[in-house]
Amino acid sequence: MDVVVWITAASLGAWLWLLFCQGFFWRTDLRLPPRGAVEPGDWPDVCVVVPARDEAAVLPDSLPSLLAQDYPGRAEIFLVDDGSTDGTGEVARALARQHGGLALTVSSPGEPPAGWTGKLWAVRHGIGLARARGPEFLLLTDADIAHAPDSLRELVAAARAGGFDLVSQMARLRVASLWERLVVPAFVYFFGQLYPFRRIAAKGSRTAAAAGGCVLLRTEAAERARIPDAIRHAVIDDVSLARAVKRSGGHIWLGLAEHVDSVRPYPHLADLWRMVSRSAYAQLRHNPLVLLATVLGLALVYLVPPLAVGVGLAASSASTVLLGALAWAVMAATYGPMLRYYRQPLWQAPLLPFTAFLYLLMTVDSAVQHYRGRGAAWKGRTYARPDAAPEQ
């Protein structure tokens, strides 16, 4: 039992380090200033770029919220129909005629060339159209994101007040189905653990990340960082974008959203599995040694505590039970704020080891798919390598 005790003690030590030394990642109070707290004297021009591929099903729940933005300055929407086969462009035009509001331009860039992911090629096309208007800011938002009427106003006010080149909000994902309730809050929790939000905003910190569903980007900063050309092959485009902006001297911010929501459903475990596994191995830079370290790390941090409690009870080892229970308790306590943010019951917190085990399997599956040549997939395109040409 001595080995088990030492492994369990290491797990507890890891949790104490995460609790106090990982940028207080578990806190969920980093939000934009409330409306009206800080507003600029003049409102700059903004262009909204929406890459959309086969999004006809979700556009009725998202696009009207962009058209209805209550923004005092000049704003215009560019929806880039990236080779859709479901009438995405036609649906967007019909919604614009029905709802009115901000001006909407729908265009298509054609198939992406070798070395480009389809989404970033669409973003490049949209930014090119937007730059002709000379906006101070670009809002990059996904087609499944619904914004409150004052979302754009709040983003611009926060960027101006804080002197930020990039302001991003992690959209609140849907938690309606059983699997969404179990997996989605943990997804955001793990993201915050990898990229503590407070470190992202700190000048001098190397931590950089953004949430691709809602990114307000200063046009000057985009040009300085060569966005999106510098990240044209990136599968995890939001994190890559934030890194490029920060490396070029930009000041960035990321926080949780109050009124920016994803309307995309993930009703089944298979849907969530595909969402995670499509980019998990890319997050590890396709490195098998990093994969091995990740699997061992996930096992030590998330699986050891409940297993230690079970083994300790079976072997009547009070020290093993105590250490495992303490590590499990710290884990559940750090997960509690995220569950409250997603309005989920706190009794789900002790289930985090099970969810982490699912993520471990998703990560391994992502690597298996990569080595089978299937690579990351997005909307019918597959990217087998970081420099691979998109395939249909």
C-alpha positions as CSV (number, residue, x, y, z in Angstrom):
1,M,0.0,0.0,0.0
2,D,3.0,2.3,0.4
3,V,3.1,2.9,-3.4
4,V,-0.7,3.6,-3.5
5,V,-0.3,6.1,-0.7
6,W,2.5,7.9,-2.4
7,I,0.6,8.1,-5.7
8,T,-2.5,9.4,-3.9
9,A,-0.4,11.9,-2.1
10,A,1.0,13.1,-5.4
11,S,-2.5,13.5,-6.7
12,L,-3.5,15.6,-3.7
13,G,-0.4,17.7,-4.2
14,A,-1.3,18.2,-7.8
15,W,-4.7,19.5,-6.8
16,L,-3.3,21.8,-4.2
17,W,-1.0,23.3,-6.8
18,L,-3.9,23.7,-9.3
19,L,-6.0,25.3,-6.6
20,F,-3.5,28.0,-5.6
21,C,-1.0,28.3,-8.4
22,Q,-2.8,27.9,-11.8
23,G,-4.2,31.4,-12.1
24,F,-7.3,30.6,-10.0
25,F,-8.6,29.0,-13.1
26,W,-11.7,27.7,-11.3
27,R,-13.1,31.1,-10.6
28,T,-15.9,32.2,-13.0
29,D,-16.2,35.9,-12.1
30,L,-14.1,37.3,-15.0
31,R,-16.8,39.0,-17.0
32,L,-17.2,42.2,-19.2
33,P,-18.0,45.4,-17.3
34,P,-21.8,45.8,-16.9
35,R,-23.6,47.8,-19.6
36,G,-23.2,51.6,-19.1
37,A,-20.3,51.3,-16.7
38,V,-17.7,52.4,-19.3
39,E,-18.6,53.8,-22.7
40,P,-16.5,55.5,-25.3
41,G,-17.1,59.1,-26.3
42,D,-17.4,58.1,-29.9
43,W,-18.4,54.7,-31.3
44,P,-16.0,53.2,-33.9
45,D,-17.0,51.4,-37.1
46,V,-17.3,47.6,-36.7
47,C,-17.6,44.9,-39.3
48,V,-18.9,41.5,-38.3
49,V,-17.5,38.5,-40.1
50,V,-19.4,35.2,-39.9
51,P,-17.9,32.1,-41.6
52,A,-20.8,29.6,-42.3
53,R,-20.7,26.2,-43.8
54,D,-24.0,24.2,-43.8
55,E,-25.5,26.3,-41.1
56,A,-29.1,26.7,-42.4
57,A,-30.5,24.8,-39.4
58,V,-29.0,27.2,-36.7
59,L,-29.1,30.5,-38.5
60,P,-32.7,31.3,-37.6
61,D,-31.7,31.1,-34.0
62,S,-28.5,33.1,-34.3
63,L,-28.4,35.5,-37.2
64,P,-31.4,37.6,-36.1
65,S,-29.6,38.5,-32.9
66,L,-26.7,40.0,-34.9
67,L,-29.1,41.9,-37.2
68,A,-30.8,43.4,-34.2
69,Q,-27.6,44.7,-32.5
70,D,-28.2,48.0,-30.7
71,Y,-25.0,49.6,-31.6
72,P,-24.7,53.4,-31.7
73,G,-21.9,53.4,-34.3
74,R,-21.8,52.0,-37.9
75,A,-21.8,48.2,-38.1
76,E,-22.2,45.8,-41.0
77,I,-22.3,42.0,-41.2
78,F,-20.4,39.9,-43.8
79,L,-21.6,36.3,-43.8
80,V,-19.2,34.1,-45.8
81,D,-21.0,31.0,-47.2
82,D,-18.2,28.5,-47.3
83,G,-19.4,26.0,-49.9
84,S,-22.6,25.1,-48.2
85,T,-24.9,22.5,-49.7
86,D,-28.0,23.3,-47.5
87,G,-28.9,26.8,-48.7
88,T,-27.1,28.6,-45.9
89,G,-26.7,31.8,-48.1
90,E,-30.3,31.8,-49.1
91,V,-31.5,31.4,-45.5
92,A,-29.3,34.2,-44.4
93,R,-30.7,36.6,-47.1
94,A,-34.2,35.6,-46.2
95,L,-33.6,36.3,-42.5
96,A,-32.2,39.7,-43.4
97,R,-35.3,40.6,-45.4
98,Q,-37.5,39.4,-42.7
99,H,-35.8,41.0,-39.7
100,G,-34.1,44.0,-41.1
101,G,-31.5,45.7,-38.8
102,L,-27.8,45.8,-39.7
103,A,-26.8,45.6,-43.3
104,L,-25.9,42.1,-44.4
105,T,-23.6,41.0,-47.2
106,V,-23.5,37.3,-48.2
107,S,-20.6,36.1,-50.3
108,S,-18.6,32.9,-51.1
109,P,-14.8,32.6,-51.4
110,G,-14.7,29.4,-53.4
111,E,-12.8,26.3,-52.3
112,P,-9.8,26.9,-50.1
113,P,-6.3,26.4,-51.5
114,A,-3.7,24.0,-50.2
115,G,-2.5,24.8,-46.7
116,W,-5.7,26.6,-45.6
117,T,-8.5,25.3,-43.4
118,G,-11.9,26.0,-44.9
119,K,-13.0,28.2,-41.9
120,L,-9.9,30.4,-42.0
121,W,-10.2,30.8,-45.8
122,A,-13.7,32.0,-45.3
123,V,-12.6,34.4,-42.5
124,R,-9.9,35.7,-44.8
125,H,-12.5,36.5,-47.5
126,G,-14.7,38.2,-45.0
127,I,-11.9,40.3,-43.5
128,G,-10.9,41.3,-47.0
129,L,-14.5,42.6,-47.7
130,A,-14.6,44.3,-44.3
131,R,-11.3,46.1,-44.7
132,A,-12.8,48.0,-47.7
133,R,-15.0,49.7,-45.1
134,G,-12.1,50.8,-43.0
135,P,-13.5,49.6,-39.6
136,E,-11.6,50.0,-36.3
137,F,-12.8,46.6,-35.1
138,L,-13.7,43.3,-36.5
139,L,-16.1,41.0,-34.7
140,L,-15.4,37.4,-35.6
141,T,-18.3,35.2,-34.6
142,D,-19.5,31.7,-35.5
143,A,-22.8,31.1,-37.2
144,D,-24.2,29.2,-34.2
145,I,-23.7,32.1,-31.7
146,A,-26.6,34.2,-30.5
147,H,-25.8,37.7,-29.1
148,A,-27.8,39.8,-26.7
149,P,-28.9,43.2,-28.3
150,D,-26.1,45.1,-26.5
151,S,-23.4,42.5,-27.1
152,L,-21.4,44.5,-29.7
153,R,-21.8,47.7,-27.6
154,E,-20.3,46.0,-24.5
155,L,-17.5,44.4,-26.4
156,V,-16.4,47.7,-28.0
157,A,-16.7,49.5,-24.7
158,A,-14.6,46.9,-23.0
159,A,-11.9,47.0,-25.7
160,R,-11.7,50.8,-25.7
161,A,-11.7,51.1,-21.9
162,G,-9.1,48.5,-21.3
163,G,-6.9,49.3,-24.4
164,F,-7.3,45.7,-25.6
165,D,-6.5,44.6,-29.1
166,L,-8.6,41.5,-28.7
167,V,-11.6,40.9,-26.5
168,S,-13.2,37.4,-26.5
169,Q,-16.0,35.9,-24.7
170,M,-16.5,32.2,-24.1
171,A,-20.1,31.7,-25.3
172,R,-22.3,29.7,-23.0
173,L,-22.8,26.4,-24.7
174,R,-26.1,24.6,-24.7
175,V,-26.8,22.2,-21.7
176,A,-30.2,20.7,-22.4
177,S,-29.5,17.0,-23.0
178,L,-28.2,14.6,-20.4
179,W,-24.8,14.3,-22.1
180,E,-24.6,18.1,-22.6
181,R,-25.1,18.6,-18.8
182,L,-22.4,16.0,-18.0
183,V,-19.8,17.0,-20.6
184,V,-20.2,20.7,-21.6
185,P,-19.4,22.4,-18.2
186,A,-16.3,20.2,-17.9
187,F,-15.2,21.3,-21.4
188,V,-15.1,24.9,-20.4
189,Y,-13.6,24.0,-17.0
190,F,-10.7,22.1,-18.7
191,F,-10.2,24.9,-21.1
192,G,-9.8,27.4,-18.2
193,Q,-7.4,25.0,-16.5
194,L,-5.2,24.9,-19.6
195,Y,-5.5,28.7,-20.3
196,P,-6.3,30.6,-17.0
197,F,-8.3,33.6,-18.0
198,R,-6.5,36.0,-15.6
199,R,-3.1,35.1,-17.1
200,I,-4.4,35.7,-20.6
201,A,-5.1,39.4,-19.8
202,A,-1.8,39.9,-17.9
203,K,0.8,41.8,-19.8
204,G,4.1,39.9,-19.8
205,S,2.3,36.5,-19.5
206,R,2.8,34.1,-22.3
207,T,-0.6,32.5,-21.9
208,A,-2.8,33.3,-24.8
209,A,-6.3,32.0,-25.9
210,A,-9.6,33.1,-27.3
211,A,-13.0,31.6,-27.9
212,G,-13.7,31.5,-31.6
213,G,-17.4,32.1,-31.2
214,C,-17.0,35.7,-30.1
215,V,-13.8,37.6,-30.8
216,L,-13.6,41.4,-31.2
217,L,-10.3,42.2,-32.9
218,R,-8.8,45.6,-33.6
219,T,-8.2,45.8,-37.3
220,E,-4.7,47.3,-36.8
221,A,-3.8,44.4,-34.6
222,A,-5.0,41.9,-37.2
223,E,-2.8,43.5,-39.8
224,R,0.2,43.5,-37.5
225,A,-0.3,39.8,-36.6
226,R,-1.0,38.9,-40.2
227,I,-4.4,37.4,-39.3
228,P,-5.6,35.1,-40.7
229,D,-2.7,34.3,-43.1
230,A,-0.2,33.6,-40.2
231,I,-2.5,30.8,-38.9
232,R,-4.0,29.6,-42.1
233,H,-3.5,25.9,-41.3
234,A,-4.6,26.0,-37.7
235,V,-7.3,23.6,-36.7
236,I,-7.7,25.2,-33.2
237,D,-7.9,28.6,-34.9
238,D,-9.1,30.7,-31.9
239,V,-6.1,29.8,-29.7
240,S,-3.8,30.3,-32.6
241,L,-5.3,33.7,-33.4
242,A,-4.8,34.9,-29.8
243,R,-1.2,33.7,-29.7
244,A,-0.4,35.5,-33.0
245,V,-2.0,38.8,-31.7
246,K,-0.1,38.5,-28.3
247,R,3.2,37.7,-29.9
248,S,2.9,40.7,-32.1
249,G,2.6,42.9,-29.0
250,G,-1.2,42.9,-28.7
251,H,-3.1,43.1,-25.4
252,I,-5.8,40.5,-25.2
253,W,-8.7,39.5,-22.8
254,L,-10.9,36.4,-22.5
255,G,-13.7,35.9,-20.1
256,L,-17.0,34.0,-19.7
257,A,-20.1,35.4,-21.4
258,E,-23.4,36.4,-19.8
259,H,-25.5,37.0,-22.9
260,V,-23.6,35.3,-25.7
261,D,-24.9,31.7,-26.3
262,S,-24.2,28.9,-28.6
263,V,-27.5,27.5,-30.1
264,R,-25.8,24.4,-31.6
265,P,-27.2,21.2,-30.0
266,Y,-25.1,18.2,-29.0
267,P,-27.9,15.9,-28.0
268,H,-25.9,12.6,-28.0
269,L,-22.5,11.6,-26.6
270,A,-21.3,10.9,-30.2
271,D,-21.9,14.5,-31.1
272,L,-19.8,15.8,-28.2
273,W,-17.2,13.1,-28.8
274,R,-16.7,14.4,-32.4
275,M,-16.5,18.0,-31.1
276,V,-13.7,17.1,-28.7
277,S,-11.8,14.5,-30.6
278,R,-11.6,16.4,-33.9
279,S,-9.0,18.8,-32.4
280,A,-7.7,17.1,-29.2
281,Y,-4.6,15.7,-30.7
282,A,-3.9,18.9,-32.5
283,Q,-3.9,20.6,-29.1
284,L,-1.1,18.2,-28.2
285,R,0.8,19.2,-31.4
286,H,0.5,15.6,-32.7
287,N,3.3,14.5,-30.4
288,P,3.0,11.0,-29.0
289,L,5.1,11.8,-26.0
290,V,2.9,14.7,-25.1
291,L,-0.1,12.4,-25.5
292,L,1.4,9.8,-23.1
293,A,2.2,12.5,-20.6
294,T,-1.4,13.9,-20.9
295,V,-2.9,10.5,-20.4
296,L,-0.8,9.8,-17.3
297,G,-1.5,13.3,-16.0
298,L,-5.2,13.0,-16.4
299,A,-5.1,9.6,-14.7
300,L,-3.1,11.0,-11.8
301,V,-5.1,14.1,-11.3
302,Y,-8.7,12.9,-12.0
303,L,-8.8,9.1,-11.7
304,V,-6.5,8.4,-8.8
305,P,-8.6,10.1,-6.1
306,P,-11.8,8.0,-6.5
307,L,-9.8,4.9,-7.1
308,A,-7.7,5.5,-4.0
309,V,-10.9,5.9,-1.9
310,G,-12.1,2.5,-3.2
311,V,-8.8,0.8,-2.8
312,G,-8.3,2.3,0.6
313,L,-11.7,1.1,1.8
314,A,-11.1,-2.4,0.4
315,A,-7.6,-2.6,2.1
316,S,-8.7,-0.8,5.3
317,S,-6.0,1.9,4.7
318,A,-7.2,5.0,6.4
319,S,-4.3,7.1,5.0
320,T,-5.2,6.1,1.4
321,V,-8.9,6.9,1.9
322,L,-8.1,10.2,3.6
323,L,-5.7,11.4,0.9
324,G,-8.0,10.3,-1.9
325,A,-11.0,11.9,-0.3
326,L,-9.2,15.2,0.2
327,A,-8.0,15.2,-3.5
328,W,-11.5,14.4,-4.6
329,A,-13.0,17.1,-2.4
330,V,-10.7,19.7,-3.8
331,M,-11.5,18.6,-7.3
332,A,-15.2,18.9,-6.7
333,A,-14.9,22.2,-5.0
334,T,-13.0,23.7,-8.0
335,Y,-15.7,22.4,-10.3
336,G,-18.5,23.9,-8.3
337,P,-18.3,27.4,-9.7
338,M,-18.5,26.2,-13.3
339,L,-21.6,24.1,-12.5
340,R,-23.2,27.2,-10.9
341,Y,-22.3,29.2,-14.0
342,Y,-24.1,26.6,-16.2
343,R,-27.0,26.5,-13.7
344,Q,-26.4,22.8,-12.9
345,P,-26.8,21.1,-9.6
346,L,-23.7,20.8,-7.4
347,W,-24.2,17.1,-6.8
348,Q,-22.7,16.7,-10.3
349,A,-19.3,17.9,-9.0
350,P,-18.1,14.5,-7.7
351,L,-18.9,13.0,-11.1
352,L,-16.0,14.9,-12.7
353,P,-13.6,11.9,-12.6
354,F,-16.0,10.0,-14.9
355,T,-16.3,13.0,-17.3
356,A,-12.5,13.3,-17.3
357,F,-12.2,9.6,-18.2
358,L,-14.4,10.3,-21.2
359,Y,-12.1,13.2,-22.2
360,L,-9.1,10.9,-21.8
361,L,-10.7,8.4,-24.2
362,M,-11.7,11.2,-26.6
363,T,-8.1,12.4,-26.7
364,V,-6.7,8.9,-27.4
365,D,-9.3,8.5,-30.1
366,S,-8.2,11.8,-31.7
367,A,-4.7,10.4,-31.9
368,V,-5.9,7.1,-33.3
369,Q,-7.9,8.9,-36.0
370,H,-4.8,11.1,-36.8
371,Y,-2.6,8.0,-37.4
372,R,-5.3,6.3,-39.4
373,G,-5.0,9.3,-41.8
374,R,-8.4,10.7,-41.0
375,G,-7.2,13.7,-39.1
376,A,-9.4,16.5,-37.8
377,A,-12.7,17.1,-39.5
378,W,-14.9,20.2,-39.8
379,K,-18.1,20.4,-41.8
380,G,-17.2,17.6,-44.2
381,R,-13.5,18.6,-44.6
382,T,-10.6,16.6,-43.2
383,Y,-7.2,18.0,-42.3
384,A,-4.8,15.1,-41.9
385,R,-1.8,17.2,-41.0
386,P,-1.2,20.9,-40.0
387,D,0.0,21.7,-43.5
388,A,-2.5,19.4,-45.4
389,A,-4.7,20.6,-48.2
390,P,-8.4,20.5,-47.3
391,E,-10.2,17.5,-48.7
392,Q,-13.8,17.1,-49.6
